[in-house]
Structure formats: structure tokens, C-alpha cells
């Protein structure tokens, strides 16, 4: 039984007021803040950590997925605009490796150096004129029935309120949705919820001897289990070199509760258990790699992701829900604000299930409608972008990755500007004008 302590009432200071307040500094958040600030809006980007990048830095991911689409066999960079500029900044810091083929050589992904991404993201957002607030953990909202007035944060400086005119929830877990009572749903850990992972990186690899180890390792793991070894956290392991062949990343863990359910990223006790479990799994899988894979004999784990990589928790119920069928049928929308070329990547119990677009020669990407960023009900000054945008479980299994999140974020920040300019709600934004603004900033909305 829960017990409670009545805290004394207190006056909470207002720390400032901005036209646009963005919660969460992952791909969608940093793109949203950049877009709003470039449009001339006073913008604050609030992040709980001391750096931007979300799972791509704090989770140790080190790969941008969903930047490219396989269009009739041609690999095309289809997430452009501010995301392209960010890639250029990382490249100038020497942090990019040439794009590589993934998932049976059917789609390209982009590896990067995590410290370079962190530095480039700082420069990218600040150069746009946005303000950063690091080490501020959002814990609540001040909201009426139709409007969000502020976000409540806790930090080393104490408790405070950040006021704004338009808010963009890029928290990943849909925290602002939950606090404001905005229409949303939460994935079921016992059914449709993507399992989290802990990423790790390996150093001192002999790249020449290792060769394309990513092609043989899954088979070696399956053979070991068939020969009587206890099963791995999940079937297979994604291992690929980073900027240089001496360093490789590994995506090979899967975090679950004792009853087999997916770990819930909104439960602090489960997060705590998952951090311990993930590090133990990383050591277990790495031990097998070092012992059995050529080129890894002298290797060691150089880094384990500082945070668990959460893939799915809360999702907005918006004006439109992007579905798995939309992804696999390469759907088109009149209010498209970007594209996603990544397949359905379902991290199911003990395995990874990749589901591709229908047909022998599909278009290779689906468009993302503006309506998936707009709540079906709730505050009129709230937009949602990133993995907590309006998608079904199947749709989110594809469009949660970095590429489409960059696209959603740039659209949300631009839409916030247009809503303020028109003195209207985010639902009233002229999508034709929004698309025009996005294309003028380099966004890619369609091939024809």
C-alpha cells in the first residue's frame, strides 16, 4: 500500500519565458529548437542530461538510421535540411564514416563518433539562436484545459517553471502528454512494446582480420546455442566498425523483467534494474565475441552506453496515426512534412523482426503527415515530435529512428513559428505554407 507525505505549499519561481519551449534534446528536439530559432522565435531547449543527441549519445547508439531510403535500388539521402547541416558539422570534426549497408545490405545507415555529435549538436542549436538548458529534469506542467502555460523543472538550482507560448514534446516518453492529459496511449510491456537495449563499443579490434564479422557472428551464436550454450539475450548481434576499424559498436542486448515482459522506460525501478542487467549482458556477449570471432582477441569494451536505449513507451493519439501499413505501402500524404525510409524494426522477445515494404520494387519510403504531430484533443499550443508522436506500435517500430525524428522535429519547430505568426493553434497551421517553409530550408518531401 502506498503511503503519502503532505508537502507544504510553496511559491515556485518562474525562470523565464520564451515563445517556443522544446522538451528533450534528441534528434527531434534539437531539430525543433533549431527550426523555431531560425524562424526568429525566442526558443529554449530543455534537456535532462549535459548534452544533446538522446539515445544517439546518452544511449551509446552511434548510428543514424533512417537518413537514407532505398528508392528502386538506389540509396538516396532523403532526410535533408537541418539534419544534413548537422551531418556536415560532424564531418568537419572528423566524426563520420562512409554510410554502410545494413539488414542484408538492403538499407544504408550512417555511423558517427559520439563526442563529435555532441559538439556538433551544441554548435548547430546555438548558431540558430536557441538557448540551451542542461541538467534540468522536467517533472510536471502548468496547464489549463486548452493551453500549456509552463513546464516545471528540477535542477541543482532547485525547482522552477519555464513559461512558453508554444510547447513541443520531444521527450521520447511523452512526458508532457501525460502531465497535461493530452490524448495518448502507452505500449503494453506484456504485449506490443519494443524491448530496450544497452549499447556498447569495442576497441583494439584488428579490422583486417575481423573482416565482415557482422555477417558471421549471428550464425556463430545460433550454432553455440544449438550446441548447448545458454541462449543469448537475443538472437544475433549487430556489430559494425565506427569511424576507424579499430573501434566497433555492438547492439546485442535485450532488457526484460523477471516475468519476461519488456522493461518499461517510465518506471524508475525497472530502469535501475535494466541498467545493471544491460551491463551484465554486454560483458556476456562481448566475452563470446572475443573468444570466437577472429580479430577480437585483444579487444576490450571501451564504453557502455551511459543510459538504457528505450525504444517505446507513450505515444500521442493525434489527428492521424501512422500505421505499419503506411510504412510498408509507402504511403503518401497531402500534408507531408518529411519521409521515412527505414523498415519496421521490431525488437520482439528474444529476437529482431525486420519487415520491409510490400512488393518486389517498392518506392522505398513513406511520407510523414503533419497531423501525426498534432494532438486529437488537448492543448492547442502543444506539438509532439519524435518516437512519442502519433503512431501505432507497428508504425512506431519504423519511424522512431533518428532520420524521421529529425524530419518531425524540423517540421514541429517551423509549425510553432507559423502558429505564433497566425495567432492560432497548432491544428490551424496552413500545411501548404508549412511545406513551402520546410522546402526552403532544404527539407526533402518527395521524389516526384
N, C-alpha and C positions, 0 to 999 in steps of 0.2 A: 504494500500500500504506500502511495506517495504521501509524504508529509510536506508541509509548506512553512515558510517563514515570511511574515509580512514585513516588507522593507518600508522604511519611512519614505514619504513623498519628498521629492526634490525638484529643484528647477534645473533643467538641462540646458547648457549654453548652446546657442546657435554659432557654429564655427564659420559660417559663410553662406552665401547664396550665389548660385550660378544659373545660367539659362538651361544648361544641359548637365545632368549628373549621370554618369555611367558607373554601374556597379559590376566590377570584375574585369581583370586585365588580361584575359586570354585573347585569342585571335579576334573574336567578335568585339570584345570590349575595347581593345586598342584601336581597332579599325573604326568603331563607332565614335570614339573620342576624337580621333584624327579628323574624321569627316565633319563632325559638328564644329570643331575649332577652325578648320579651314574655311568653313562657310561664314566665319565671323562671329560664332556664338561663344560666349564665355562658357568654358567646359571644364568639368572636374572628372577625373578618372580615379575611382576608389579601388584599391587593391589590398587584400589582407597580407600578402607577402611583401618582400622588399624588392620585387622585380616583376616584370610583365612576362607574358607568354603562356600562362596557365599550365595545362598538362605538358605543353611543349617544352617547358623549362622546369617548373616545380615537379612535374611528374616524370622528368627524365626522358621524354619521348624522343626528341632529337630527329624527328622526321615530319615533314609536312606531307600529309596525304590529301588527296582531293584537289590539288592545284592543277592537275592535268586531266584531260579526257582522251579516251581512245575513240577518235571520230573516224569510223570506217577504216580502222587500221592505222591511222596517223595519230601520233601522240602530240596533243596540242595543249599549250598553256592556256587554260580557259578561265582561271581566276586571276584577273588583272586589276589595274588601278592602283590603289594604295598598297595592296599586297605585293604587287610587282616592285614598287618602290622599296618596300621593306626587304625583299629579296636582294635588291641591288645594294642596300646598305649592309646587309650581312656579307655579301660577296666582297664589298670593299674592305671588310675586316678580315678577309681570308677564311670565311666560315662556311662556304658552300662546297659540296662535292657535286659532280655532274649528276643529273637525275638518273635514277636507276629503275629498271623494270621490277615489278613485284607481282605476287599472286599469279604464278605460272606465266610470267612475262606478258601479262595482259594489260597492265596499267603502270604508269610511271609515278614514282614518289621522289621526294626531294630531301636528302639528308642534309643536316646543318650542324654546326658547332654551337652548343648551348650557350657558352659565355658570349659568343659573337651575337647571337639572337638577343640576349638580354640587353647588351649595349646598344644594338641597332634599334631595338624597340623603344628604349628611352629617347634616343635621338629623334626617332620618327614621330613620336607623340608630342614631344616638347617643341620640335620645329614647327609643328602645326599651330602651336599657340595654346594647347591644352595645359591644364595644371594637373599634376600628379599628387595623390595622397597615398603613400605606402604605409604598411603596418597598421591599417585601420580595418578592424573586423566589424562588418555590418551585423547588427543584432536585431534590428526592427525597423519599422516605418511609422511615419506620422501621415495618416491618410484619412480622407473623408470618403463618402460613398462614391464620388465621381472623380476624385483628384488625389494624387500623391503630393504631399507637401514637403516631405523630407525623409531622409534616411538616418537612422540612429546608428552611431558607430561607437565602438570602444577601442581605446588605444592606451599606450603608455602615458598619454596626456589626459586620460580619463574619458568620460562619456560626453558625446556631443551630437549635434544634429546638423546635417548638411541639407540645406534647402535648395530647391530647384524648380524650374518651370516644366521641363520635360525630363523624365527618367527613363533610362534604358537598362533593363535587367540582363546582364551578360554574366551572371554569377555561375552559370553552369547548372546549379541545383535549383534554379528558380526561387531563390530566397525571397526576393521582393514580391514575387507572385503569391507566395504563401502568406507573407505578412500583411498584404493588402487585400486578401480574399479574392484575388483575381482568379478567374476560371482556369483550372489546371487539373491534371491528373498525375499520379505517381506510379511508376512501374512497380510491378509485383515481384519482390525478391524470390518468391517461390514459383514464379512462372516466367513472365516476359520481363526480365531485367538483365541487361548485359553485365556479365561478370567483370569486375575490376581487375587490374594487373599492377604489378610493381616492375618497373623497367630497371635494367642495369646495363652498365657499359664495361667492356673488357679491354685491357691494354696489353701491350707486349705480344701481339699476335704476329706470327710470320705469315704475312698476306700471300706470299708466293706459294707456300706450302698449303695454306688453307684453301686457296682457290675459291670456287663457288660452294663453300661449305653449307650455305643455306639450302642447297639442293639435296644434299645427302643426309643432313642431320635429322630431319623428321623420320626418314626411313630407318636410320640407326636407332632412334628412340623407340620406334614401333617394334623393331626386332629385339631390343633389350627387354621390353615388357613381355613380348611373346615368349622369351626365354626364361621368364620367371621373375624379372625385376619388378618391384612395386611400381604402380603406374605413376607417371609424372603428373604435375599439377594440371597439365592439359596436354593433348596430343600435339606433337610438333613444337618447333621453336623457330621464331623469325630472328635470324642473326644476319647482320649486314655490316660491312665496313662503313666507317664515318668518313671524315674528310681525308684521312690517310689510312692506309691498310693496316697500320699498327693498332688502330683502335676500332672496335666493333661494338654495336649496340645489340641488345638482346631483349626480345619481347617473348617471354616464355613462361610466365606465371599466371595463376588464376586464383582469385581470393574468394573464399566462401565461409559461411558459418558452419558450426558443427552439424546442423541439420541438412547441410548440402545446399542451402539457399544462397543466392548471390549476396555479397556483402553490401549493405545499404550505406551509401555515402552521406546520408543525412543523420546517421546515428553515431554519436561520438565514441561509444563503447565499441561498436563494430569497427569503426575506423582505427581505433587503437589496436585492437586485435589483428586487424588486417595489416597494419604496418609491421608488426612482429612476424606475422605469417609470411608476408611478401619477402622480407629479407631472408628468412629461412629458406623459402623456395628458390630464391635467386642463388644462394650458395649451393643448394642441392643440384639444380640444373647445371650450374657452371662446373661443378665437380665432374659431372658426366662429360661435359664438353671438353674439359681439359684432359681428361683421361682417354677419350676415344677419338677426338677429331684432330687430324694432322694440322700442325701449325699453331696449336693452342697449348703445347706442352709447358711453355714458360709464362703463359698468360696469367693475369690476375684481374680481379674485379677492381676497377679504378673508381667506380661510382655507382651507387644505388640511388634511384630517384628519391629525392627528399620527401615526396608525398606520393600516396597511392594515386594511381590513374583511374579516376572514376569516369565511367562511360555514360551512365544513365541513372537519373533519379526522377525529378519532377519535369513535366513537360506542359507548356501552355496549351490551353484549349482556345485556339484562335479563330479568326474569321475563316481560315482554311487549315486543314490538317494535311500535311504532306504524307503520302502513304508509300508503302513498299511498291505498290503497283505503279505509282507515279514515277518512282525511281527506275523500275525495271522496264516500263513502257516509254521511257524518255519523254515524259510529259512536257507540254508547252503551256505557258500561261500568258494572258494579255498583260498582267501586272508583274511580269518577271523582273527581278532585281539582281539576278545573278544565276549561276549554274552550279551543278554538282555532277562530277563525272565519276565519283567513287562508287563501287558496287555496294550492295548490302553486306556488311561485315558483322556477322552475328557471333558474339562471344558467348556460346552456349555452354552448358555444363560439360567440362572436360574436353572441349573441342572448339574449333573455329569454323564457322559455316559461311562460305562466300557464295553470294547469289548474284549473278550477272544480269544485265538487261536481256530482255526476250529477243529471240530471233538470231539468225546467223550473222547478220551485218547491221547491228543497231546503230542509231545515231551516236550513242556513246555518252550522252549526258542528259540530265533533266533540268529544267529551269526551276527556279525558286520564286514563288509568288510573294509579293509584298504582304498579302493577307496573313501569311504564316507568322508575321511579326506583330500582328495587331490582336489584342485580346477580343474574344467574342463578347465578353462582358467584363466590367470593371472600370478602373480609372481611365479617363480619356487622354491622359498625358503620360501613359506608360507604353513603351515598346519592349519587345523581348527578342533577343538575338542569341545565336549560338546553339549549343546542344539542348537548351531548355526551351527553344522555340516550338511552335505548334506543329508537331509531327506525331504520327503513330509510332509504336515501337519499331515496326519494320522500316518506316521511313527514316526514323532517327538513327537506325543502325547503319545507314549510309551517310546521311547529311550532317552527322555530328562531328566529322573530321575537320581539320584546320581550313582547307580550301573554302568550302561553303560557309564556314563560320566567318572567315574574312569577308566574304561577299555579303552575308547578312549584316555584319557589323557596319560596313561602309554604307549600306542602304539605310540602316536604322539611324545612324548619325546624320545622314543627309535628310531623311524624313523628319527628324526632330527639328532641323532648321526650317524646313518648309512649313511644318505645323505652326511654329512660332511666327513665321513671316505672315501666314494667313490668319493668325489669331484663332485657330481652330483646333480640333482634336487630331490625334494621330490617325484616326479612322477616316478623317476627311481629306487627307493628303491627296493631291492630284497625282495619280501614279504615272500619267504621261509626262508630267513635269519632273517627277522623281527619276524616271528612266532617262530623261534628257540630261539631267544633272549628273547622274551616275556615268553616263557615257562620256560626258565632257571631262570627267575625272579619270577616264581610262578604263572603266569597267567594261567587261565583255558579257553581253546579254544573250547573244545568239549568233550562229554562223550564217544564217540566211533566213 
